[in-house]
Amino acid sequence: MSLYILIIGVLAAVLKYAEIDPVAKLSWWWIAVPFIVVMIIWEVITPLLGLDKKKEHETERLAKEKRVAKNRSGRPGVDM
């Protein structure tokens, strides 16, 4: 979700810089709002909810499963 907000911010900044209406009439503060929201999401809300650690643990678990599967297939005749 935060990436969509970031894309909206980038599009708004490009439209503002190119002076395309109706975005050209907005203040730069309104253009900065999506970037501020994304920063708050990434720096405050995600760590507060533990979503960053959850993703990290999932990545580590998948890597461990790959290592175990590789070691089991690489050593024939050894049962675990």
DSSP file (Angstrom, degrees, kcal/mol; ACC not computed):
  #  RESIDUE AA STRUCTURE BP1 BP2  ACC     N-H-->O    O-->H-N    N-H-->O    O-->H-N    TCO  KAPPA ALPHA  PHI   PSI    X-CA   Y-CA   Z-CA
    1    1 A M     >        0   0    0      0, 0.0     4,-1.6     0, 0.0     3,-0.3   0.000 360.0 360.0 360.0 -39.7    0.0    0.0    0.0
    2    2 A S  H  >  +     0   0    0      1,-0.2     4,-2.1     2,-0.2     5,-0.1   0.811 360.0  58.7 -68.5 -26.9    2.8    2.4    0.8
    3    3 A L  H  > S+     0   0    0      2,-0.2     4,-2.4     1,-0.2    -1,-0.2   0.869 103.1  52.8 -68.6 -33.6    4.3    1.9   -2.6
    4    4 A Y  H  > S+     0   0    0     -3,-0.3     4,-2.3     2,-0.2    -2,-0.2   0.907 109.2  49.1 -65.2 -40.3    1.1    3.1   -4.2
    5    5 A I  H  X S+     0   0    0     -4,-1.6     4,-2.2     2,-0.2    -2,-0.2   0.898 110.5  51.3 -64.6 -39.4    1.2    6.2   -2.1
    6    6 A L  H  X S+     0   0    0     -4,-2.1     4,-2.4     2,-0.2    -2,-0.2   0.899 108.8  50.5 -64.0 -40.8    4.8    6.7   -3.1
    7    7 A I  H  X S+     0   0    0     -4,-2.4     4,-2.7     2,-0.2     5,-0.2   0.906 109.0  51.8 -63.9 -41.2    3.9    6.4   -6.8
    8    8 A I  H  X S+     0   0    0     -4,-2.3     4,-2.6     1,-0.2    -2,-0.2   0.911 109.9  50.2 -60.4 -41.8    1.2    9.0   -6.3
    9    9 A G  H  X S+     0   0    0     -4,-2.2     4,-2.4     2,-0.2    -2,-0.2   0.908 111.0  47.9 -63.2 -42.6    3.7   11.3   -4.7
   10   10 A V  H  X S+     0   0    0     -4,-2.4     4,-2.4     2,-0.2    -2,-0.2   0.925 113.0  48.3 -65.3 -43.7    6.2   10.9   -7.6
   11   11 A L  H  X S+     0   0    0     -4,-2.7     4,-2.6     1,-0.2    -2,-0.2   0.915 111.9  49.6 -62.5 -41.8    3.5   11.4  -10.2
   12   12 A A  H  X S+     0   0    0     -4,-2.6     4,-2.4    -5,-0.2    -1,-0.2   0.904 110.9  50.0 -63.9 -40.2    2.3   14.5   -8.3
   13   13 A A  H  X S+     0   0    0     -4,-2.4     4,-2.7     2,-0.2    -2,-0.2   0.905 111.7  47.9 -64.9 -40.9    5.8   15.9   -8.1
   14   14 A V  H  X S+     0   0    0     -4,-2.4     4,-2.4     2,-0.2    -2,-0.2   0.927 113.4  47.4 -65.6 -44.1    6.4   15.3  -11.9
   15   15 A L  H  <>S+     0   0    0     -4,-2.6     5,-2.5     2,-0.2     4,-0.3   0.883 113.5  48.6 -64.8 -37.5    3.1   17.0  -12.7
   16   16 A K  H ><5S+     0   0    0     -4,-2.4     3,-1.0    -5,-0.2    -2,-0.2   0.931 112.2  48.0 -66.7 -45.3    3.9   19.9  -10.4
   17   17 A Y  H 3<5S+     0   0    0     -4,-2.7    -2,-0.2     1,-0.3    -1,-0.2   0.875 112.9  48.2 -63.4 -36.9    7.4   20.3  -11.9
   18   18 A A  T 3<5S-     0   0    0     -4,-2.4    -1,-0.3    -5,-0.2    -2,-0.2   0.505 110.7-127.0 -80.9  -3.4    5.9   20.2  -15.5
   19   19 A E  T < 5 +     0   0    0     -3,-1.0     2,-0.5    -4,-0.3    -3,-0.2   0.912  48.2 164.1  57.4  48.2    3.3   22.7  -14.4
   20   20 A I    >>< -     0   0    0     -5,-2.5     4,-1.5    -6,-0.1     3,-0.7  -0.851  38.8 -86.8 -98.0 127.7    0.4   20.6  -15.6
   21   21 A D  T 34 S+     0   0    0     -2,-0.5    -5,-0.0     1,-0.3    -1,-0.0  -0.381 102.7  19.8 -69.5 151.2   -3.0   21.7  -14.3
   22   22 A P  T >4 S+     0   0    0      0, 0.0     3,-0.9     0, 0.0     4,-0.4  -0.980 127.2  49.5 -86.6  -2.6   -4.6   21.1  -11.7
   23   23 A V  G X4 S+     0   0    0     -3,-0.7     3,-1.3     1,-0.2    -2,-0.2   0.814 100.2  67.1 -69.3 -28.8   -1.5   19.9   -9.9
   24   24 A A  G 3< S+     0   0    0     -4,-1.5    -1,-0.2     1,-0.3    -3,-0.1   0.784  96.6  55.4 -62.5 -26.4    0.4   23.1  -10.9
   25   25 A K  G <  S+     0   0    0     -3,-0.9    -1,-0.3    -5,-0.2    -2,-0.2   0.642  89.9  96.6 -81.8 -14.6   -1.9   25.2   -8.7
   26   26 A L  S <  S-     0   0    0     -3,-1.3     2,-0.1    -4,-0.4    -3,-0.0  -0.382  81.0-109.7 -75.2 153.2   -1.2   23.1   -5.6
   27   27 A S    >>  -     0   0    0      1,-0.1     4,-1.1    -2,-0.1     3,-0.9  -0.445  26.3-115.4 -74.1 154.9    1.3   24.1   -3.0
   28   28 A W  H 3> S+     0   0    0      1,-0.2     4,-1.8     2,-0.2     5,-0.1   0.766 114.6  68.1 -63.1 -23.7    4.5   22.1   -2.7
   29   29 A W  H 3> S+     0   0    0      1,-0.2     4,-0.9     2,-0.2    -1,-0.2   0.884  98.4  49.6 -62.8 -37.5    3.3   21.1    0.8
   30   30 A W  H <4 S+     0   0    0     -3,-0.9    -1,-0.2     1,-0.2     3,-0.2   0.830 108.9  52.5 -69.6 -31.0    0.5   19.1   -0.8
   31   31 A I  H  < S+     0   0    0     -4,-1.1     4,-0.5     1,-0.2    -1,-0.2   0.835 108.2  52.0 -70.6 -32.0    3.0   17.4   -3.1
   32   32 A A  H  X S+     0   0    0     -4,-1.8     4,-2.1     1,-0.2     3,-0.2   0.679  88.0  84.0 -78.4 -17.8    5.1   16.5    0.0
   33   33 A V  H  X S+     0   0    0     -4,-0.9     4,-2.6     1,-0.2     5,-0.2   0.902  87.8  50.0 -57.0 -47.8    2.2   14.9    1.9
   34   34 A P  H  > S+     0   0    0      0, 0.0     4,-2.3     0, 0.0    -1,-0.2   0.893 111.6  49.8 -60.1 -36.6    2.4   11.5    0.2
   35   35 A F  H  > S+     0   0    0     -4,-0.5     4,-2.1    -3,-0.2    -2,-0.2   0.886 111.2  48.7 -67.8 -37.8    6.1   11.3    0.9
   36   36 A I  H  X S+     0   0    0     -4,-2.1     4,-2.3     2,-0.2    -1,-0.2   0.903 111.0  50.6 -67.1 -41.3    5.6   12.2    4.5
   37   37 A V  H  X S+     0   0    0     -4,-2.6     4,-2.4     2,-0.2    -2,-0.2   0.923 110.8  48.5 -63.0 -44.3    2.9    9.6    4.9
   38   38 A V  H  X S+     0   0    0     -4,-2.3     4,-2.9     1,-0.2     5,-0.2   0.901 110.1  52.0 -63.3 -40.8    5.1    6.9    3.4
   39   39 A M  H  X S+     0   0    0     -4,-2.1     4,-2.6     1,-0.2     5,-0.3   0.911 110.3  48.4 -62.3 -41.8    8.0    7.9    5.7
   40   40 A I  H  X>S+     0   0    0     -4,-2.3     4,-2.1     2,-0.2     5,-1.8   0.908 112.6  48.8 -64.6 -41.5    5.6    7.6    8.7
   41   41 A I  I  <>S+     0   0    0     -4,-2.4     5,-2.6     3,-0.2    -2,-0.2   0.951 117.5  40.0 -62.1 -49.1    4.4    4.2    7.5
   42   42 A W  I  <5S+     0   0    0     -4,-2.9    -2,-0.2     1,-0.2    -1,-0.2   0.850 125.1  34.7 -72.2 -34.8    8.0    2.9    7.0
   43   43 A E  I  <5S+     0   0    0     -4,-2.6    -1,-0.2    -5,-0.2    -3,-0.2   0.706 133.3  15.5 -96.3 -20.9    9.6    4.4   10.0
   44   44 A V  I  X5S+     0   0    0     -4,-2.1     4,-1.8    -5,-0.3    -3,-0.2   0.767 124.2  40.3-117.8 -57.0    6.9    4.3   12.7
   45   45 A I  I  ><S+     0   0    0     -5,-1.8     4,-2.2     2,-0.2     6,-0.2   0.921 113.0  51.0 -71.0 -45.9    4.0    2.0   11.9
   46   46 A T  H  >XS+     0   0    0     -5,-2.6     5,-1.7    -6,-0.2     4,-0.8   0.941 115.5  40.9 -60.8 -49.8    5.8   -0.9   10.3
   47   47 A P  H  45S+     0   0    0      0, 0.0     3,-0.3     0, 0.0    -1,-0.2   0.872 112.8  56.6 -65.5 -33.0    8.3   -1.4   13.2
   48   48 A L  H  <5S+     0   0    0     -4,-1.8    -2,-0.2     1,-0.2    -3,-0.2   0.889 112.4  40.4 -64.1 -39.1    5.6   -0.7   15.7
   49   49 A L  H  <5S-     0   0    0     -4,-2.2    -1,-0.2    -5,-0.1    -3,-0.1   0.552 110.8-122.2 -85.6  -8.9    3.5   -3.6   14.3
   50   50 A G  T  X5 +     0   0    0     -4,-0.8     4,-2.0    -3,-0.3     5,-0.1   0.670  68.6 136.0  78.1  16.7    6.5   -5.8   13.9
   51   51 A L  H  >< +     0   0    0     -5,-1.7     4,-1.9    -6,-0.2     5,-0.2   0.823  67.8  55.9 -68.4 -30.6    5.9   -6.3   10.2
   52   52 A D  H  > S+     0   0    0     -6,-0.6     4,-1.7     2,-0.2    -1,-0.2   0.903 110.2  44.3 -68.9 -40.0    9.6   -5.8    9.3
   53   53 A K  H  > S+     0   0    0      2,-0.2     4,-2.7     1,-0.2     5,-0.2   0.860 109.6  56.7 -71.1 -35.9   10.7   -8.6   11.7
   54   54 A K  H  X S+     0   0    0     -4,-2.0     4,-2.0     1,-0.2    -2,-0.2   0.925 109.3  45.5 -61.8 -43.7    7.9  -10.9   10.4
   55   55 A K  H  X S+     0   0    0     -4,-1.9     4,-2.1     2,-0.2    -1,-0.2   0.893 112.4  51.7 -65.5 -39.9    9.2  -10.5    6.9
   56   56 A E  H  X S+     0   0    0     -4,-1.7     4,-2.2     1,-0.2    -2,-0.2   0.906 109.7  49.0 -64.1 -42.4   12.8  -11.0    8.0
   57   57 A H  H  X S+     0   0    0     -4,-2.7     4,-2.4     1,-0.2    -1,-0.2   0.882 110.1  51.6 -65.2 -38.7   11.9  -14.2    9.9
   58   58 A E  H  X S+     0   0    0     -4,-2.0     4,-2.2    -5,-0.2    -1,-0.2   0.908 109.7  49.6 -64.1 -41.9   10.0  -15.6    6.9
   59   59 A T  H  X S+     0   0    0     -4,-2.1     4,-2.1     1,-0.2    -2,-0.2   0.913 112.0  48.2 -63.2 -43.4   13.0  -14.9    4.6
   60   60 A E  H  X S+     0   0    0     -4,-2.2     4,-2.3     1,-0.2    -2,-0.2   0.890 110.1  52.4 -64.4 -39.2   15.3  -16.7    7.1
   61   61 A R  H  X S+     0   0    0     -4,-2.4     4,-2.3     2,-0.2    -2,-0.2   0.913 110.0  47.8 -64.3 -42.6   12.9  -19.6    7.3
   62   62 A L  H  X S+     0   0    0     -4,-2.2     4,-2.0     2,-0.2    -1,-0.2   0.893 111.3  50.7 -65.1 -39.8   12.8  -20.1    3.5
   63   63 A A  H  X S+     0   0    0     -4,-2.1     4,-2.2     2,-0.2    -1,-0.2   0.903 110.3  50.0 -64.6 -40.2   16.6  -19.9    3.3
   64   64 A K  H  X S+     0   0    0     -4,-2.3     4,-2.6     1,-0.2    -2,-0.2   0.912 109.0  51.6 -64.1 -43.0   16.9  -22.5    6.0
   65   65 A E  H  X S+     0   0    0     -4,-2.3     4,-2.4     1,-0.2    -1,-0.2   0.889 109.7  50.1 -61.4 -39.1   14.5  -24.8    4.2
   66   66 A K  H  X S+     0   0    0     -4,-2.0     4,-2.4     2,-0.2    -1,-0.2   0.917 111.0  48.8 -64.5 -43.3   16.5  -24.4    1.0
   67   67 A R  H  X S+     0   0    0     -4,-2.2     4,-2.6     2,-0.2    -2,-0.2   0.924 112.5  48.0 -62.2 -44.2   19.8  -25.3    2.8
   68   68 A V  H  X S+     0   0    0     -4,-2.6     4,-2.3     1,-0.2    -2,-0.2   0.923 112.7  48.0 -63.6 -44.5   18.2  -28.3    4.4
   69   69 A A  H  X S+     0   0    0     -4,-2.4     4,-2.1     1,-0.2    -1,-0.2   0.889 112.5  49.5 -63.8 -39.3   16.8  -29.6    1.2
   70   70 A K  H  X S+     0   0    0     -4,-2.4     4,-1.8     1,-0.2    -2,-0.2   0.916 111.8  47.8 -66.5 -43.0   20.1  -29.0   -0.6
   71   71 A N  H  X S+     0   0    0     -4,-2.6     4,-0.7     1,-0.2    -2,-0.2   0.877 111.7  50.2 -67.1 -36.8   22.0  -30.9    2.0
   72   72 A R  H  < S+     0   0    0     -4,-2.3     3,-0.5     1,-0.2     6,-0.2   0.897 115.0  42.8 -68.1 -39.9   19.6  -33.8    2.1
   73   73 A S  H  < S+     0   0    0     -4,-2.1    -1,-0.2     1,-0.2    -2,-0.2   0.753 110.6  57.4 -78.9 -22.4   19.7  -34.2   -1.7
   74   74 A G  H  < S+     0   0    0     -4,-1.8    -1,-0.2     1,-0.2    -2,-0.2   0.603 102.7  55.6 -82.7 -12.2   23.5  -33.7   -1.8
   75   75 A R  S >< S-     0   0    0     -4,-0.7     3,-1.3    -3,-0.5    -1,-0.2  -0.760  76.2-162.5-124.9  85.3   24.3  -36.6    0.5
   76   76 A P  T 3  S+     0   0    0      0, 0.0     3,-0.1     0, 0.0    -3,-0.1  -0.361  73.0  26.0 -68.5 146.4   22.7  -39.8   -0.8
   77   77 A G  T 3  S+     0   0    0      1,-0.2     2,-0.7    -2,-0.0     0, 0.0   0.341  92.6 110.0  86.9  -6.6   22.4  -42.7    1.7
   78   78 A V    <   -     0   0    0     -3,-1.3     2,-0.4    -6,-0.2    -1,-0.2  -0.907  52.1-162.5-105.1 116.0   22.2  -40.5    4.7
   79   79 A D              0   0    0     -2,-0.7    -7,-0.0     1,-0.1     0, 0.0  -0.777 360.0 360.0 -98.6 141.1   18.8  -40.4    6.3
   80   80 A M              0   0    0     -2,-0.4    -1,-0.1    -8,-0.0    -8,-0.0   0.366 360.0 360.0-115.6 360.0   17.7  -37.7    8.7
